Amino acid sequence: MENGGHVTYDAAVSYQVLDNTSVAVNVSNLFDKKYIAYGGFGADFYNPGREITATLRRTW
């Protein structure tokens, strides 16, 4: 089954807190756009919704 093309947007922001510490926030599917990623065999599968992850990283 042909579903056509779709565009989703991602975003990322990072900040260096100290010389050895940084924080980052990533967002996938920024506008939470819904579409059928695959349809067939009597079932429709939707794309993942918005996902937000935060990372605190320290190196030494």
PyMOL Python script that loads the backbone (N, CA, C, O; Angstrom):
from pymol import cmd

cmd.read_pdbstr("""\
ATOM      1  N   MET A   1       0.843  -1.183   0.000  1.00  0.00           N
ATOM      2  CA  MET A   1       0.000   0.000   0.000  1.00  0.00           C
ATOM      3  C   MET A   1       0.882   1.237   0.000  1.00  0.00           C
ATOM      4  O   MET A   1       1.804   1.339   0.809  1.00  0.00           O
ATOM      5  N   GLU A   2       0.617   2.159  -0.879  1.00  0.00           N
ATOM      6  CA  GLU A   2       1.384   3.397  -1.004  1.00  0.00           C
ATOM      7  C   GLU A   2       0.793   4.461  -0.083  1.00  0.00           C
ATOM      8  O   GLU A   2      -0.406   4.736  -0.139  1.00  0.00           O
ATOM      9  N   ASN A   3       1.641   5.066   0.774  1.00  0.00           N
ATOM     10  CA  ASN A   3       1.161   6.060   1.725  1.00  0.00           C
ATOM     11  C   ASN A   3       1.615   7.471   1.401  1.00  0.00           C
ATOM     12  O   ASN A   3       1.153   8.414   2.042  1.00  0.00           O
ATOM     13  N   GLY A   4       2.494   7.652   0.441  1.00  0.00           N
ATOM     14  CA  GLY A   4       2.965   8.979   0.089  1.00  0.00           C
ATOM     15  C   GLY A   4       4.048   9.454   1.051  1.00  0.00           C
ATOM     16  O   GLY A   4       4.411   8.746   1.990  1.00  0.00           O
ATOM     17  N   GLY A   5       4.556  10.653   0.809  1.00  0.00           N
ATOM     18  CA  GLY A   5       5.632  11.187   1.638  1.00  0.00           C
ATOM     19  C   GLY A   5       5.116  12.008   2.806  1.00  0.00           C
ATOM     20  O   GLY A   5       4.008  12.544   2.767  1.00  0.00           O
ATOM     21  N   HIS A   6       5.924  12.096   3.834  1.00  0.00           N
ATOM     22  CA  HIS A   6       5.578  12.876   5.022  1.00  0.00           C
ATOM     23  C   HIS A   6       6.829  13.571   5.533  1.00  0.00           C
ATOM     24  O   HIS A   6       7.942  13.071   5.365  1.00  0.00           O
ATOM     25  N   VAL A   7       6.641  14.712   6.149  1.00  0.00           N
ATOM     26  CA  VAL A   7       7.762  15.464   6.718  1.00  0.00           C
ATOM     27  C   VAL A   7       7.521  15.641   8.207  1.00  0.00           C
ATOM     28  O   VAL A   7       6.451  16.084   8.625  1.00  0.00           O
ATOM     29  N   THR A   8       8.515  15.294   8.997  1.00  0.00           N
ATOM     30  CA  THR A   8       8.467  15.582  10.429  1.00  0.00           C
ATOM     31  C   THR A   8       9.711  16.382  10.788  1.00  0.00           C
ATOM     32  O   THR A   8      10.726  16.298  10.096  1.00  0.00           O
ATOM     33  N   TYR A   9       9.640  17.145  11.850  1.00  0.00           N
ATOM     34  CA  TYR A   9      10.743  17.995  12.267  1.00  0.00           C
ATOM     35  C   TYR A   9      11.276  17.541  13.620  1.00  0.00           C
ATOM     36  O   TYR A   9      10.514  17.150  14.505  1.00  0.00           O
ATOM     37  N   ASP A  10      12.582  17.598  13.764  1.00  0.00           N
ATOM     38  CA  ASP A  10      13.262  17.298  15.014  1.00  0.00           C
ATOM     39  C   ASP A  10      13.992  18.554  15.470  1.00  0.00           C
ATOM     40  O   ASP A  10      14.283  19.436  14.661  1.00  0.00           O
ATOM     41  N   ALA A  11      14.289  18.637  16.766  1.00  0.00           N
ATOM     42  CA  ALA A  11      15.027  19.780  17.304  1.00  0.00           C
ATOM     43  C   ALA A  11      15.983  19.304  18.390  1.00  0.00           C
ATOM     44  O   ALA A  11      15.718  18.319  19.079  1.00  0.00           O
ATOM     45  N   ALA A  12      17.088  20.009  18.532  1.00  0.00           N
ATOM     46  CA  ALA A  12      18.068  19.675  19.561  1.00  0.00           C
ATOM     47  C   ALA A  12      18.683  20.962  20.099  1.00  0.00           C
ATOM     48  O   ALA A  12      18.970  21.893  19.348  1.00  0.00           O
ATOM     49  N   VAL A  13      18.877  20.994  21.412  1.00  0.00           N
ATOM     50  CA  VAL A  13      19.519  22.131  22.070  1.00  0.00           C
ATOM     51  C   VAL A  13      20.497  21.571  23.091  1.00  0.00           C
ATOM     52  O   VAL A  13      20.172  20.643  23.830  1.00  0.00           O
ATOM     53  N   SER A  14      21.698  22.141  23.127  1.00  0.00           N
ATOM     54  CA  SER A  14      22.658  21.721  24.146  1.00  0.00           C
ATOM     55  C   SER A  14      23.299  22.955  24.766  1.00  0.00           C
ATOM     56  O   SER A  14      23.384  24.013  24.144  1.00  0.00           O
ATOM     57  N   TYR A  15      23.746  22.794  26.002  1.00  0.00           N
ATOM     58  CA  TYR A  15      24.335  23.902  26.743  1.00  0.00           C
ATOM     59  C   TYR A  15      25.491  23.379  27.580  1.00  0.00           C
ATOM     60  O   TYR A  15      25.352  22.385  28.293  1.00  0.00           O
ATOM     61  N   GLN A  16      26.628  24.050  27.491  1.00  0.00           N
ATOM     62  CA  GLN A  16      27.805  23.694  28.281  1.00  0.00           C
ATOM     63  C   GLN A  16      27.687  24.405  29.628  1.00  0.00           C
ATOM     64  O   GLN A  16      27.892  25.617  29.700  1.00  0.00           O
ATOM     65  N   VAL A  17      27.359  23.672  30.702  1.00  0.00           N
ATOM     66  CA  VAL A  17      27.143  24.247  32.029  1.00  0.00           C
ATOM     67  C   VAL A  17      28.482  24.622  32.665  1.00  0.00           C
ATOM     68  O   VAL A  17      28.670  25.750  33.121  1.00  0.00           O
ATOM     69  N   LEU A  18      29.397  23.671  32.690  1.00  0.00           N
ATOM     70  CA  LEU A  18      30.753  23.876  33.196  1.00  0.00           C
ATOM     71  C   LEU A  18      31.728  23.323  32.166  1.00  0.00           C
ATOM     72  O   LEU A  18      31.301  22.823  31.125  1.00  0.00           O
ATOM     73  N   ASP A  19      33.026  23.403  32.433  1.00  0.00           N
ATOM     74  CA  ASP A  19      34.013  22.869  31.501  1.00  0.00           C
ATOM     75  C   ASP A  19      33.798  21.388  31.228  1.00  0.00           C
ATOM     76  O   ASP A  19      34.047  20.926  30.114  1.00  0.00           O
ATOM     77  N   ASN A  20      33.349  20.645  32.209  1.00  0.00           N
ATOM     78  CA  ASN A  20      33.197  19.202  32.048  1.00  0.00           C
ATOM     79  C   ASN A  20      31.750  18.725  32.170  1.00  0.00           C
ATOM     80  O   ASN A  20      31.523  17.523  32.313  1.00  0.00           O
ATOM     81  N   THR A  21      30.765  19.621  32.120  1.00  0.00           N
ATOM     82  CA  THR A  21      29.364  19.253  32.292  1.00  0.00           C
ATOM     83  C   THR A  21      28.513  19.930  31.213  1.00  0.00           C
ATOM     84  O   THR A  21      28.624  21.134  30.980  1.00  0.00           O
ATOM     85  N   SER A  22      27.661  19.128  30.560  1.00  0.00           N
ATOM     86  CA  SER A  22      26.755  19.681  29.561  1.00  0.00           C
ATOM     87  C   SER A  22      25.369  19.073  29.728  1.00  0.00           C
ATOM     88  O   SER A  22      25.206  17.991  30.292  1.00  0.00           O
ATOM     89  N   VAL A  23      24.398  19.783  29.235  1.00  0.00           N
ATOM     90  CA  VAL A  23      23.023  19.298  29.255  1.00  0.00           C
ATOM     91  C   VAL A  23      22.469  19.447  27.832  1.00  0.00           C
ATOM     92  O   VAL A  23      22.770  20.422  27.144  1.00  0.00           O
ATOM     93  N   ALA A  24      21.662  18.478  27.398  1.00  0.00           N
ATOM     94  CA  ALA A  24      21.085  18.503  26.055  1.00  0.00           C
ATOM     95  C   ALA A  24      19.634  18.041  26.107  1.00  0.00           C
ATOM     96  O   ALA A  24      19.273  17.180  26.909  1.00  0.00           O
ATOM     97  N   VAL A  25      18.804  18.628  25.237  1.00  0.00           N
ATOM     98  CA  VAL A  25      17.404  18.222  25.091  1.00  0.00           C
ATOM     99  C   VAL A  25      17.161  17.972  23.603  1.00  0.00           C
ATOM    100  O   VAL A  25      17.470  18.819  22.765  1.00  0.00           O
ATOM    101  N   ASN A  26      16.609  16.809  23.288  1.00  0.00           N
ATOM    102  CA  ASN A  26      16.288  16.428  21.906  1.00  0.00           C
ATOM    103  C   ASN A  26      14.799  16.135  21.801  1.00  0.00           C
ATOM    104  O   ASN A  26      14.215  15.499  22.678  1.00  0.00           O
ATOM    105  N   VAL A  27      14.197  16.606  20.721  1.00  0.00           N
ATOM    106  CA  VAL A  27      12.773  16.347  20.472  1.00  0.00           C
ATOM    107  C   VAL A  27      12.631  15.741  19.080  1.00  0.00           C
ATOM    108  O   VAL A  27      13.056  16.340  18.092  1.00  0.00           O
ATOM    109  N   SER A  28      12.040  14.565  19.005  1.00  0.00           N
ATOM    110  CA  SER A  28      11.733  13.923  17.726  1.00  0.00           C
ATOM    111  C   SER A  28      10.255  14.119  17.434  1.00  0.00           C
ATOM    112  O   SER A  28       9.425  14.046  18.339  1.00  0.00           O
ATOM    113  N   ASN A  29       9.924  14.368  16.171  1.00  0.00           N
ATOM    114  CA  ASN A  29       8.544  14.634  15.753  1.00  0.00           C
ATOM    115  C   ASN A  29       7.994  15.830  16.533  1.00  0.00           C
ATOM    116  O   ASN A  29       6.989  15.729  17.237  1.00  0.00           O
ATOM    117  N   LEU A  30       8.673  16.944  16.389  1.00  0.00           N
ATOM    118  CA  LEU A  30       8.420  18.166  17.166  1.00  0.00           C
ATOM    119  C   LEU A  30       6.946  18.575  17.210  1.00  0.00           C
ATOM    120  O   LEU A  30       6.448  18.957  18.269  1.00  0.00           O
ATOM    121  N   PHE A  31       6.246  18.501  16.084  1.00  0.00           N
ATOM    122  CA  PHE A  31       4.849  18.943  16.032  1.00  0.00           C
ATOM    123  C   PHE A  31       3.867  17.796  16.225  1.00  0.00           C
ATOM    124  O   PHE A  31       2.665  17.972  16.025  1.00  0.00           O
ATOM    125  N   ASP A  32       4.363  16.619  16.614  1.00  0.00           N
ATOM    126  CA  ASP A  32       3.548  15.437  16.902  1.00  0.00           C
ATOM    127  C   ASP A  32       2.608  15.094  15.744  1.00  0.00           C
ATOM    128  O   ASP A  32       1.428  14.809  15.950  1.00  0.00           O
ATOM    129  N   LYS A  33       3.151  15.126  14.526  1.00  0.00           N
ATOM    130  CA  LYS A  33       2.366  14.815  13.332  1.00  0.00           C
ATOM    131  C   LYS A  33       2.069  13.316  13.269  1.00  0.00           C
ATOM    132  O   LYS A  33       2.968  12.490  13.424  1.00  0.00           O
ATOM    133  N   LYS A  34       0.818  12.981  13.043  1.00  0.00           N
ATOM    134  CA  LYS A  34       0.381  11.581  12.958  1.00  0.00           C
ATOM    135  C   LYS A  34       0.135  11.218  11.498  1.00  0.00           C
ATOM    136  O   LYS A  34      -0.464  11.990  10.749  1.00  0.00           O
ATOM    137  N   TYR A  35       0.598  10.049  11.108  1.00  0.00           N
ATOM    138  CA  TYR A  35       0.309   9.520   9.791  1.00  0.00           C
ATOM    139  C   TYR A  35       0.482   8.008   9.834  1.00  0.00           C
ATOM    140  O   TYR A  35       1.082   7.463  10.759  1.00  0.00           O
ATOM    141  N   ILE A  36      -0.047   7.353   8.832  1.00  0.00           N
ATOM    142  CA  ILE A  36       0.092   5.901   8.758  1.00  0.00           C
ATOM    143  C   ILE A  36       1.451   5.607   8.141  1.00  0.00           C
ATOM    144  O   ILE A  36       1.697   5.921   6.977  1.00  0.00           O
ATOM    145  N   ALA A  37       2.320   5.007   8.923  1.00  0.00           N
ATOM    146  CA  ALA A  37       3.666   4.694   8.457  1.00  0.00           C
ATOM    147  C   ALA A  37       3.643   3.489   7.528  1.00  0.00           C
ATOM    148  O   ALA A  37       4.447   3.414   6.598  1.00  0.00           O
ATOM    149  N   TYR A  38       2.747   2.557   7.760  1.00  0.00           N
ATOM    150  CA  TYR A  38       2.628   1.369   6.919  1.00  0.00           C
ATOM    151  C   TYR A  38       1.211   0.835   7.049  1.00  0.00           C
ATOM    152  O   TYR A  38       0.676   0.729   8.153  1.00  0.00           O
ATOM    153  N   GLY A  39       0.622   0.508   5.944  1.00  0.00           N
ATOM    154  CA  GLY A  39      -0.702  -0.097   5.964  1.00  0.00           C
ATOM    155  C   GLY A  39      -0.707  -1.328   5.085  1.00  0.00           C
ATOM    156  O   GLY A  39      -0.237  -1.291   3.948  1.00  0.00           O
ATOM    157  N   GLY A  40      -1.219  -2.378   5.593  1.00  0.00           N
ATOM    158  CA  GLY A  40      -1.274  -3.599   4.802  1.00  0.00           C
ATOM    159  C   GLY A  40      -1.679  -4.771   5.664  1.00  0.00           C
ATOM    160  O   GLY A  40      -1.636  -4.692   6.892  1.00  0.00           O
ATOM    161  N   PHE A  41      -2.068  -5.849   5.031  1.00  0.00           N
ATOM    162  CA  PHE A  41      -2.463  -7.062   5.735  1.00  0.00           C
ATOM    163  C   PHE A  41      -3.596  -6.805   6.727  1.00  0.00           C
ATOM    164  O   PHE A  41      -3.686  -7.472   7.758  1.00  0.00           O
ATOM    165  N   GLY A  42      -4.463  -5.833   6.412  1.00  0.00           N
ATOM    166  CA  GLY A  42      -5.606  -5.557   7.267  1.00  0.00           C
ATOM    167  C   GLY A  42      -5.289  -4.764   8.517  1.00  0.00           C
ATOM    168  O   GLY A  42      -6.130  -4.679   9.412  1.00  0.00           O
ATOM    169  N   ALA A  43      -4.087  -4.171   8.611  1.00  0.00           N
ATOM    170  CA  ALA A  43      -3.713  -3.395   9.791  1.00  0.00           C
ATOM    171  C   ALA A  43      -2.981  -2.130   9.365  1.00  0.00           C
ATOM    172  O   ALA A  43      -2.281  -2.123   8.352  1.00  0.00           O
ATOM    173  N   ASP A  44      -3.141  -1.066  10.135  1.00  0.00           N
ATOM    174  CA  ASP A  44      -2.422   0.184   9.911  1.00  0.00           C
ATOM    175  C   ASP A  44      -1.441   0.396  11.058  1.00  0.00           C
ATOM    176  O   ASP A  44      -1.775   0.162  12.220  1.00  0.00           O
ATOM    177  N   PHE A  45      -0.243   0.836  10.733  1.00  0.00           N
ATOM    178  CA  PHE A  45       0.773   1.108  11.736  1.00  0.00           C
ATOM    179  C   PHE A  45       1.118   2.588  11.671  1.00  0.00           C
ATOM    180  O   PHE A  45       1.475   3.102  10.611  1.00  0.00           O
ATOM    181  N   TYR A  46       1.011   3.264  12.797  1.00  0.00           N
ATOM    182  CA  TYR A  46       1.246   4.696  12.843  1.00  0.00           C
ATOM    183  C   TYR A  46       2.680   5.004  13.246  1.00  0.00           C
ATOM    184  O   TYR A  46       3.343   4.209  13.913  1.00  0.00           O
ATOM    185  N   ASN A  47       3.142   6.175  12.828  1.00  0.00           N
ATOM    186  CA  ASN A  47       4.490   6.610  13.190  1.00  0.00           C
ATOM    187  C   ASN A  47       4.583   6.860  14.694  1.00  0.00           C
ATOM    188  O   ASN A  47       3.561   7.074  15.346  1.00  0.00           O
ATOM    189  N   PRO A  48       5.790   6.836  15.253  1.00  0.00           N
ATOM    190  CA  PRO A  48       5.932   7.174  16.675  1.00  0.00           C
ATOM    191  C   PRO A  48       5.518   8.620  16.907  1.00  0.00           C
ATOM    192  O   PRO A  48       5.741   9.475  16.049  1.00  0.00           O
ATOM    193  N   GLY A  49       4.930   8.893  18.035  1.00  0.00           N
ATOM    194  CA  GLY A  49       4.558  10.260  18.375  1.00  0.00           C
ATOM    195  C   GLY A  49       5.772  11.060  18.837  1.00  0.00           C
ATOM    196  O   GLY A  49       6.911  10.616  18.695  1.00  0.00           O
ATOM    197  N   ARG A  50       5.520  12.211  19.375  1.00  0.00           N
ATOM    198  CA  ARG A  50       6.605  13.075  19.863  1.00  0.00           C
ATOM    199  C   ARG A  50       7.379  12.364  20.969  1.00  0.00           C
ATOM    200  O   ARG A  50       6.793  11.723  21.842  1.00  0.00           O
ATOM    201  N   GLU A  51       8.701  12.486  20.919  1.00  0.00           N
ATOM    202  CA  GLU A  51       9.565  11.909  21.953  1.00  0.00           C
ATOM    203  C   GLU A  51      10.562  12.969  22.396  1.00  0.00           C
ATOM    204  O   GLU A  51      11.249  13.573  21.572  1.00  0.00           O
ATOM    205  N   ILE A  52      10.636  13.188  23.696  1.00  0.00           N
ATOM    206  CA  ILE A  52      11.552  14.181  24.267  1.00  0.00           C
ATOM    207  C   ILE A  52      12.542  13.460  25.167  1.00  0.00           C
ATOM    208  O   ILE A  52      12.152  12.696  26.049  1.00  0.00           O
ATOM    209  N   THR A  53      13.833  13.711  24.935  1.00  0.00           N
ATOM    210  CA  THR A  53      14.866  13.127  25.793  1.00  0.00           C
ATOM    211  C   THR A  53      15.790  14.230  26.283  1.00  0.00           C
ATOM    212  O   THR A  53      16.091  15.178  25.557  1.00  0.00           O
ATOM    213  N   ALA A  54      16.230  14.091  27.517  1.00  0.00           N
ATOM    214  CA  ALA A  54      17.186  15.037  28.111  1.00  0.00           C
ATOM    215  C   ALA A  54      18.401  14.253  28.584  1.00  0.00           C
ATOM    216  O   ALA A  54      18.277  13.140  29.095  1.00  0.00           O
ATOM    217  N   THR A  55      19.569  14.843  28.407  1.00  0.00           N
ATOM    218  CA  THR A  55      20.817  14.192  28.791  1.00  0.00           C
ATOM    219  C   THR A  55      21.677  15.157  29.601  1.00  0.00           C
ATOM    220  O   THR A  55      21.901  16.299  29.200  1.00  0.00           O
ATOM    221  N   LEU A  56      22.147  14.682  30.729  1.00  0.00           N
ATOM    222  CA  LEU A  56      23.123  15.408  31.524  1.00  0.00           C
ATOM    223  C   LEU A  56      24.418  14.618  31.459  1.00  0.00           C
ATOM    224  O   LEU A  56      24.461  13.457  31.867  1.00  0.00           O
ATOM    225  N   ARG A  57      25.476  15.241  30.949  1.00  0.00           N
ATOM    226  CA  ARG A  57      26.732  14.516  30.729  1.00  0.00           C
ATOM    227  C   ARG A  57      27.866  15.216  31.471  1.00  0.00           C
ATOM    228  O   ARG A  57      28.025  16.435  31.399  1.00  0.00           O
ATOM    229  N   ARG A  58      28.641  14.415  32.181  1.00  0.00           N
ATOM    230  CA  ARG A  58      29.815  14.931  32.894  1.00  0.00           C
ATOM    231  C   ARG A  58      31.025  14.082  32.523  1.00  0.00           C
ATOM    232  O   ARG A  58      30.959  12.853  32.555  1.00  0.00           O
ATOM    233  N   THR A  59      32.107  14.723  32.178  1.00  0.00           N
ATOM    234  CA  THR A  59      33.343  14.017  31.845  1.00  0.00           C
ATOM    235  C   THR A  59      34.422  14.399  32.835  1.00  0.00           C
ATOM    236  O   THR A  59      34.423  15.501  33.383  1.00  0.00           O
ATOM    237  N   TRP A  60      35.335  13.478  33.054  1.00  0.00           N
ATOM    238  CA  TRP A  60      36.475  13.763  33.944  1.00  0.00           C
ATOM    239  C   TRP A  60      37.680  12.995  33.525  1.00  0.00           C
ATOM    240  O   TRP A  60      38.733  13.106  34.154  1.00  0.00           O
TER     241      TRP A  60
END
""", "prot")
cmd.dss("prot")
cmd.show_as("cartoon", "prot")
cmd.util.cbc("prot")
cmd.orient("prot")
